[in-house]
Amino acid sequence: MVDPSAEPWYPTAAYLYTLHLDGPALAWEYLRRHPEYRRDWLRRRRRPQAGGRWGLRLLEDPALDARDAHPAWFPDHDAVVQLYPDADPPPDAVAFAFWRIPGQKHLIHDGKRLVLLTRWPGCCLRLVIAPGLADGMAYAYAIRACSVPHTRWQALMASLNEVAAAIDITPLAQTRPRPSQTPLLEMHTLQALDATLAGASLREVAQGLFGADAITAGWHADSALRARVRRLVRRGDALMRGGYRRLAQLPPAEQGRPAVTVERP
């Protein structure tokens, strides 16, 4: 019998980075695990437009987790900030300064636009840089028009406030509060999903997530622990098979034309 503790999914420490991911990054974590998506990636040269069925402008390498991947979702998440040259700047206009933007920066061309992804502890910001905007130029923020602009405006303001707070203060160390139940749920769900995809039983999943002592104390047919693990497994499968779209603020897959084709054993 294979020792489950030797499996890649078993150490919970390997999933700690997921505690600080935002919605689009979590969506990628679920999508990249889908077997059909991974097959589309392998066939990407024959199917260059396959990203559309998954809500992506371009296919991204599923071997990269959210710390290294740069998935280009379509349409954009509300928190994406668009930057344009200001056609009529006031005398005291703030100039665009690339190197004053905090965090570790990645410039990506998603096939249509130049996107700047920047990360620093506890924050991830996505900026779309319009053609013609250069360092030192006055600039303006933009959001897409919609029937309920208040929600998008709040997302934009939250992102800009994070930038403003980080530009002039670069802490040498940072402390964070204990994670809330929501990020812990996502971490456990991803670990349970990986375990299930690797063929682990519910009992093995429970042992990996909660330890052998929890199994000894509360694993039986009608136990709360067993029900909890079953819910995590079902939740992970549902998010992988299309539920991730909600995390990335993508529209639902077209009715009658499922975004994913599930192969049953």
C-alpha positions as CSV (number, residue, x, y, z in Angstrom):
1,M,0.0,0.0,0.0
2,V,1.3,3.4,-1.0
3,D,2.0,5.8,1.9
4,P,-0.2,8.9,1.1
5,S,2.3,11.2,3.0
6,A,4.7,10.7,0.1
7,E,2.2,12.2,-2.4
8,P,2.8,15.8,-3.7
9,W,-0.6,16.9,-2.5
10,Y,-0.1,15.7,1.1
11,P,1.9,18.6,2.8
12,T,-0.4,21.4,3.6
13,A,2.6,23.8,3.6
14,A,2.7,23.6,-0.1
15,Y,-0.7,25.3,-0.3
16,L,0.0,28.2,2.1
17,Y,0.5,30.7,-0.8
18,T,-3.1,30.3,-1.8
19,L,-4.2,32.1,1.4
20,H,-3.3,35.4,-0.2
21,L,-4.7,35.0,-3.7
22,D,-7.5,37.2,-5.0
23,G,-10.4,36.0,-7.1
24,P,-8.8,35.9,-10.6
25,A,-5.7,34.1,-9.2
26,L,-7.9,31.5,-7.4
27,A,-9.9,31.0,-10.5
28,W,-6.7,30.1,-12.3
29,E,-5.7,27.6,-9.6
30,Y,-9.0,25.7,-10.2
31,L,-8.9,26.0,-14.0
32,R,-5.3,24.8,-14.4
33,R,-6.2,21.5,-12.7
34,H,-8.9,20.6,-15.2
35,P,-7.8,17.6,-17.3
36,E,-9.5,18.9,-20.5
37,Y,-7.8,22.3,-20.1
38,R,-4.5,20.6,-19.7
39,R,-5.2,18.7,-23.0
40,D,-6.1,22.0,-24.7
41,W,-2.7,23.4,-23.6
42,L,-0.9,20.4,-25.1
43,R,-2.8,20.9,-28.4
44,R,-2.5,24.7,-28.3
45,R,-0.6,24.9,-31.7
46,R,-3.4,23.2,-33.4
47,R,-6.1,25.1,-31.5
48,P,-4.8,28.6,-31.0
49,Q,-8.3,30.0,-30.2
50,A,-9.1,27.4,-27.5
51,G,-8.7,29.9,-24.7
52,G,-12.1,31.4,-25.4
53,R,-14.0,28.4,-24.2
54,W,-12.3,28.8,-20.8
55,G,-12.7,32.6,-20.5
56,L,-9.1,33.4,-21.4
57,R,-7.7,35.6,-24.2
58,L,-4.8,33.2,-24.5
59,L,-4.1,29.7,-23.0
60,E,-1.7,29.8,-20.1
61,D,0.7,27.0,-19.0
62,P,-1.2,24.9,-16.4
63,A,2.2,23.9,-14.9
64,L,2.5,27.4,-13.4
65,D,0.7,28.2,-10.2
66,A,-0.8,31.6,-9.5
67,R,2.5,33.0,-8.3
68,D,4.1,32.6,-11.7
69,A,1.2,32.4,-14.2
70,H,-0.3,35.4,-15.9
71,P,-3.8,34.3,-17.2
72,A,-5.5,37.0,-19.3
73,W,-9.2,36.7,-18.5
74,F,-11.8,38.0,-20.9
75,P,-13.7,40.1,-20.0
76,D,-11.5,41.8,-17.4
77,H,-12.1,41.5,-13.6
78,D,-13.6,44.7,-12.1
79,A,-10.3,45.4,-10.2
80,V,-8.3,45.8,-13.4
81,V,-7.2,49.4,-13.7
82,Q,-6.9,51.0,-17.2
83,L,-4.5,53.9,-17.7
84,Y,-4.7,56.4,-20.6
85,P,-2.9,59.6,-21.5
86,D,-4.7,62.6,-20.1
87,A,-5.8,64.6,-23.2
88,D,-6.3,67.8,-21.1
89,P,-4.2,67.6,-18.0
90,P,-4.2,70.3,-15.3
91,P,-1.0,72.1,-14.3
92,D,-0.6,69.9,-11.2
93,A,-1.3,66.6,-13.0
94,V,0.4,63.5,-11.6
95,A,2.9,62.0,-14.0
96,F,3.0,58.3,-14.8
97,A,6.1,56.8,-13.2
98,F,6.6,53.1,-13.9
99,W,9.3,52.6,-11.3
100,R,7.3,54.2,-8.5
101,I,4.6,51.5,-8.8
102,P,5.3,49.1,-5.9
103,G,5.8,45.4,-6.1
104,Q,7.4,42.8,-8.3
105,K,6.4,43.7,-11.9
106,H,5.6,41.6,-14.9
107,L,4.8,43.1,-18.3
108,I,2.6,40.9,-20.4
109,H,1.1,41.3,-23.9
110,D,-2.2,39.4,-23.9
111,G,-2.6,39.6,-27.7
112,K,-4.3,43.0,-27.8
113,R,-2.9,45.1,-24.9
114,L,0.1,45.7,-22.7
115,V,-0.8,44.5,-19.1
116,L,1.3,45.3,-16.0
117,L,0.9,42.8,-13.2
118,T,2.5,43.8,-9.9
119,R,2.5,42.0,-6.6
120,W,3.6,42.9,-3.1
121,P,2.8,41.2,0.2
122,G,-1.0,40.9,0.5
123,C,-1.8,42.6,-2.8
124,C,-1.9,42.0,-6.5
125,L,-2.7,44.7,-9.0
126,R,-3.4,44.5,-12.7
127,L,-2.9,47.6,-14.9
128,V,-3.8,47.9,-18.6
129,I,-1.4,50.5,-20.2
130,A,-2.9,52.2,-23.2
131,P,-0.8,52.8,-26.4
132,G,0.8,56.2,-26.3
133,L,1.2,56.4,-22.5
134,A,4.9,56.9,-21.6
135,D,6.8,57.6,-18.4
136,G,6.4,61.2,-17.3
137,M,3.1,61.8,-19.1
138,A,-0.1,62.9,-17.3
139,Y,-2.6,60.1,-17.2
140,A,-6.2,59.2,-16.3
141,Y,-7.9,56.1,-14.9
142,A,-10.8,54.5,-16.7
143,I,-13.4,51.8,-16.1
144,R,-15.9,50.3,-18.6
145,A,-19.4,51.8,-18.6
146,C,-22.1,49.5,-17.3
147,S,-25.6,49.6,-15.8
148,V,-24.2,49.4,-12.2
149,P,-21.0,51.4,-12.2
150,H,-20.9,51.8,-8.4
151,T,-19.5,48.2,-7.9
152,R,-16.8,48.7,-10.5
153,W,-15.9,52.1,-9.0
154,Q,-15.5,50.6,-5.6
155,A,-13.2,47.9,-7.0
156,L,-11.1,50.6,-8.8
157,M,-10.9,52.8,-5.7
158,A,-9.8,49.8,-3.5
159,S,-7.0,49.0,-6.0
160,L,-5.8,52.6,-6.2
161,N,-5.9,53.0,-2.4
162,E,-3.6,50.0,-2.1
163,V,-1.1,51.5,-4.5
164,A,-1.2,54.9,-2.8
165,A,-0.5,53.2,0.6
166,A,2.4,51.2,-0.8
167,I,4.2,53.8,-2.9
168,D,5.9,55.7,-0.1
169,I,6.1,53.0,2.5
170,T,8.1,49.8,1.9
171,P,8.1,47.9,5.2
172,L,11.1,45.7,6.1
173,A,8.8,43.2,7.6
174,Q,5.1,42.7,7.6
175,T,2.7,41.0,10.0
176,R,-0.7,39.7,9.0
177,P,-3.7,38.6,11.0
178,R,-4.7,35.0,11.2
179,P,-6.4,34.0,7.9
180,S,-10.2,34.1,8.0
181,Q,-12.3,31.1,7.2
182,T,-12.7,32.0,3.5
183,P,-9.0,31.7,2.4
184,L,-8.7,28.6,4.6
185,L,-11.7,27.0,2.8
186,E,-10.0,27.7,-0.6
187,M,-6.7,26.2,0.6
188,H,-8.4,23.1,1.9
189,T,-10.5,22.8,-1.2
190,L,-7.5,23.0,-3.6
191,Q,-5.6,20.4,-1.5
192,A,-8.7,18.1,-1.5
193,L,-9.1,18.5,-5.2
194,D,-5.5,17.6,-5.9
195,A,-5.8,14.6,-3.7
196,T,-8.9,13.4,-5.5
197,L,-7.3,13.9,-8.9
198,A,-4.4,11.8,-7.7
199,G,-6.8,9.0,-6.7
200,A,-6.9,9.4,-2.9
201,S,-9.8,8.1,-0.9
202,L,-11.9,10.3,1.3
203,R,-10.1,8.9,4.4
204,E,-6.7,9.7,2.9
205,V,-7.8,13.2,2.0
206,A,-9.0,13.8,5.6
207,Q,-5.7,12.6,7.0
208,G,-3.7,14.9,4.7
209,L,-5.8,17.9,5.6
210,F,-6.5,17.4,9.3
211,G,-4.0,14.8,10.5
212,A,-4.1,11.2,11.7
213,D,-5.4,12.2,15.2
214,A,-8.5,13.7,13.6
215,I,-9.1,10.4,11.8
216,T,-8.7,8.4,15.0
217,A,-11.1,10.7,16.9
218,G,-13.8,11.2,14.4
219,W,-13.9,9.1,11.3
220,H,-17.0,6.9,10.9
221,A,-19.9,6.6,8.5
222,D,-21.9,9.5,9.8
223,S,-19.2,11.7,11.3
224,A,-19.0,15.5,10.8
225,L,-15.4,15.1,9.6
226,R,-16.4,12.7,6.8
227,A,-19.2,15.0,5.7
228,R,-16.8,18.0,5.7
229,V,-14.3,16.2,3.5
230,R,-17.0,15.1,1.1
231,R,-18.2,18.7,0.8
232,L,-14.6,19.9,0.1
233,V,-14.2,17.3,-2.6
234,R,-17.5,18.2,-4.3
235,R,-16.8,21.9,-4.0
236,G,-13.3,21.5,-5.6
237,D,-14.7,19.5,-8.5
238,A,-17.5,22.1,-9.1
239,L,-15.1,25.0,-9.1
240,M,-12.7,23.2,-11.5
241,R,-15.5,22.4,-13.9
242,G,-16.8,25.9,-14.4
243,G,-17.3,27.4,-11.0
244,Y,-14.0,29.2,-11.3
245,R,-15.8,31.6,-13.7
246,R,-17.5,33.3,-10.7
247,L,-14.2,33.9,-9.0
248,A,-12.9,35.6,-12.1
249,Q,-16.2,37.5,-12.7
250,L,-16.7,35.8,-16.0
251,P,-20.2,35.4,-17.6
252,P,-21.6,31.9,-17.3
253,A,-20.9,29.4,-20.0
254,E,-23.4,29.5,-22.9
255,Q,-26.5,27.4,-22.2
256,G,-26.6,24.4,-24.4
257,R,-22.9,24.7,-25.2
258,P,-20.9,23.6,-22.1
259,A,-17.5,25.3,-21.6
260,V,-16.0,22.0,-20.6
261,T,-16.4,18.5,-21.9
262,V,-16.1,16.0,-19.0
263,E,-14.8,12.5,-19.7
264,R,-16.3,10.0,-17.3
265,P,-14.3,6.9,-16.5
